Amino acid sequence: MNDREKYHKAVIRQQHERDLATGTPVPYRITQALDSRGLEGPEVDWACGVEEPAVDQWETGELVPAPEQVKLLAKLTDYPISYFYWPVTEQGGPGFMCTDDGCEPMWFGPPPEPEPLAEVIAWPGRTAEPEPIEPRQDALW
């Protein structure tokens, strides 16, 4: 491991420690991490060291997980601890979630609003409605 990699790991470790000491996990991030890994049910609560339905209450914001529980959640979902503390923006946007195994594309934040359908505009000199086509009498079929 070179000096640059050591520095990068030290910065990430400091960020994790700061997040655990000062922040509150974002419920949306907990849901997104669990859903992206297909994790649900009482096994998730057990793996995080709590009783059912504590993780469900973390997802709704009724309960706040302790720092040790966030560490277990990060280990279970293979997401970095700091991921659970990132704020959710109003817009959201595409991005990548990277782990030691590589990166995968993700959408961060609330899902985007659907784009409005395009308006049909008539070609100059024509109407927006197509003209009916009369069948030809001399057609072969």
N, C-alpha and C positions, 0 to 999 in steps of 0.2 A: 504494500500500500504506500503510495507516494504522499508527499506532504499536502498536496492539494486535496486528495481524498480524505486525509485525516482532518484537515481543516473543515471540509464540507460536513463530515460526520459530527464534528464537535459543534458546529453551528446548528445543525438539526437537533442535536441532543439538548443544547441550551434553549432552543425554541420550544421543544417539548416540555422541558422543565418549567419555563415561563408560562406556557399555556396551562399546565396543570396547576400552577400556583395561583394564577390570577383570573383565569377565564371560566366561562360557563359553556359547556358543550351546546351546540346548536341541534335542536331536535330533528330538523330536516336532514342534517348530515347523518344522524344515527339511522334514520329510515333509509336513506339512499345507500348507505354502506351495506346494511343488512339485505336490502332488496337486490342490490347488484350481485351479491354472493348467493342469493336464493336461500337465505337463512330465516327461519321462523319457528315459532313454537316454544314450548317450555325448555327445549334443549339450549336455546340461546340464553335464557335466564340463568339456567344452571351453569353454563360456561362463563357467564359474567359474575357468578357468585351471589346471585339474588334469587328471590322466589317469584314465581309467576304472580301477577302480571307486571312486574317492575319495569322490564324493558319496554313494554307497550306504553307505560306511563312516561318513560324517558322520551319516547317518540312523540307523545302528545304535549310534552312540556309540563306535565303534572308533577313529575319528580325530576330531580337533577342527579345524575350519577356522580359518585365520588371519584376522585382522580384514579384510585386503584381499579375501579370498575371500568373507567375509560381505557386504561391500559389493557385490561382483559378483552374489552370490546375491539380494540385496535388489533390485538393479537388474533382474535377470532376471525375478523373480517380481512385481515392483512392490509389494512389502511394505516397510514402514519397517524400517530396520536394527534398531531396538529390539524389534521383534516377535520376532526370533530369540532374544532373551535373556529374554523374559517367562517366569516359572516356570509350570509346569503344575500346577494344583491337583488334589487327589485326586478331587474331584467333577466339576470342569469346569462349564460352563454356557454359555448362549447369550450372544451379544454381536454386535458389529458390527466389521468391519474397514473402515476408511475410508482412502481415498487421495485424491489431487487430483481423481479422476474421480467420486467419490461413495462411498457406503457399501454394503456387502453383509452380509447376516446370516451368521453363522458359529457353529459350536459350538467352544468352547475347552476343551481338556482331553480326557481319555479319554471315549469314548462312554458315555452313561448306561446303567445297568442297566435291562432291560425291567421294566415294572410288572407285578406279579402279576395274574393274571386275577381278576376279581371273583367272589366266592363267590355261588352261587345260594341265595337264602333263600326259603323257602316263605312265601306269604301266610298270615296267621293263619287257622287252620281248614282249611288245604289242605296237600297234600303237595308236595314239590319235583318229583316226577315228574308229568307231565301224565296226565290220565285218558284212556284210549283212547276214541276216538269211533267208535261203531258207525254203519255206513252206513244211511241211511234207505231203507226199501223203497219209499216213495212218491216218491222223487226222480225228476226228469224225465230225467236223463241217467245 
